[in-house]
Structure formats: structure tokens, C-alpha cells
Amino acid sequence: MLPFQLTIFVIVIYMLESLTIIVQSSLIVAVLCKEWLQVKRLSPVDMILTSQGICRFILQWASILSNFSFYFNMNYAFWYISIIWEFSNVLIFWLTSLLAVFYCVKVSSFTNPIILWLRWRISRSVPWLLLGSLMISCVTIIPSAVTKFIQIQLATMEHLPRNSTVIVRLTMFQQYLVNAHRLVALGIPFLLFLASTTLLVASLIQHVQQMQHRNTGHGNSSMKAHSTALRSLAVLFIFFTSYFLTILVSLTHKLLKKGSWFWVWEAVIYAVVSIHSTSLMSSSPTLKKALKVKFWGLDAA
């Protein structure tokens, strides 16, 4: 059990991280929506990032509300809000995996017929892939939503003893089946992200090695660009994997759901999320250009 003052300090850190993520998400959506209004179109990457920004904004507010509801034992509010959080979290995983697949298909140098066919089709398919991610997330959340509904109904039946067969079975259902379902729901898009990122890194490394044998100025500048892309991918890989592992631990470790350690773990999770959001912002040329213009304007002022 942490001292009260330290618990308050950790809660403040968590809130600062949450506000940072909310500002980042708002900035992504505002910049890309402005770009869409000006040119009447968005690139496929910007479509995915806009969807991620909206989803991350909802996810973070749901996190704040559900965490405080859980900490102060406001069970009804927690059950309802946690459904929104879980849906947004699953959707974030699918959107991140979609971004990784898009980059793998468009940037990699593989000449496999399937990759070539996907490269020709994927840009036009992004709106449908976004809709598919939304639909998959809706279907995925059904078991958890049903469980929350049953919990709410049981909470109104105060006459039932705590060791009744119904409550025992529901607890076992939640601990084993629902948690296993959550791991599968997050694990599938994460494995897709992992495979796409690994293939793209392998392709870029192979391309950089080929270019090292060329000693032209163009080759050097191109190799520098590919090296920068490799570093960006490494950052994205590290922090998205870290986020997945923190969610995995929070689902399986009961100690982290109790007392003041709950806030410590939440602060750890959303520190990773904040850095992950920052790395995603660097993947859009539109966002990088807008941020440079803004910072230059501030310097000039």
C-alpha cells in the first residue's frame, strides 16, 4: 500500500498523461480535418490517423471516467463506461495493425504476386478497411457487454447469497472465458501488426544493404531516408508492443487492480500510450508539416 501523498502524486501524473494524450488526439484530428476541408481529400494514412485520433480521444476520456468510478466504487458507472473503454481499445489495436499493414504493402520491396495485388488495391480499400475494423470491434465487444449487463442485473438482486451458484458461475465465466476472449481480441490485431512490421523492417534492411554498395549522392540520401524510417518503425514497434504487454499484465494480475498500486500501473500504461501517440504523429507528412509551420510561427513571433 502506497502512502496517501504518493498516491495523490501518481494520480496527478496519470491525469497529466491523460491530458497530453487528449491534446495530441485533438491536434491530430484538427489538423487532418482542416487539410480535408482545404483539399477535399485525405491520404489513406491520414484517414487511418484521423480515425485513431478520434478513437484515442474517446478512449482516454473513458479511461479517466472508468478509473475514477472503479477507485471510488461507483460500480454502475464503471460497468457502463468500461464497455466504451474496451470497445475503443480493441478498435485502436485494429487501426494500428491496419496502419502497419498499409505501410508494409506500400513501402516494402517484396515482389510476391499477392503483395503486388494488395499494393494496387489497398489505397482505395482503406475506407472499407476502416469500416471493417469498426464492425469487428463491435462484434468483439459483445461478450464483455453481455457480462457487464449480467453483473448489473445481479447487483440488483441483493437477496442472493455471495456464494450462490449463479454468482460463482458468473465469476468463473468472467475470470476464464471473458479474459481469454479479451486476450484473443487484442492478440489477433497485435500479431497482424507484429507480422507486418517485421516484414517491413526486413525489407528496409535488405534495401539499405543493397544501397550501401552504391556510392552515389542520391543513394546516400535515399539510404538516410530509409534509416530514418527504420528508426521510426523501431520506436512504433517498441511502444505498441509495450502497450500490449501492459494491457496483458493488467488483465492477468489481480494485485494491479487493487488500492494505490492501481494508479501506479495506470500511470505506466498511459506513459507508454503518450509516447506511442507521439510516434504516430511523425508518420504523417501532413502532421509534420503543420507542426513545423506552427513552431516556426511561434519562433518568428
Secondary structure, 3 states (H helix, E strand, C coil): CCCHHHHHHHHHHHHHHHHHHHHHHHHHHHHHHHHHHHHCCCCHHHHHHHHHHHHHHHHHHHHHHHHHHHHCCCHHHHHHHHHHHHHHHHHHHHHHHHHHHHHHHHHCCCCCHHHHHHHHHHHHHHHHHHHHHHHHHHHHCHHHHHHHHHHHHHHCCCCCCCCCHHHHHHHHHHHHHHHHHHHHHHHHHHHHHHHHHHHHHHHHHHHHHHHHCCCCHHHHHHHHHHHHHHHHHHHHHHHHHHHHHHHHHHHHCHHHHCCCHHHHHHHHHHHHHHHHHHHHHCCCHHHHHHHHHHHHHHHHC
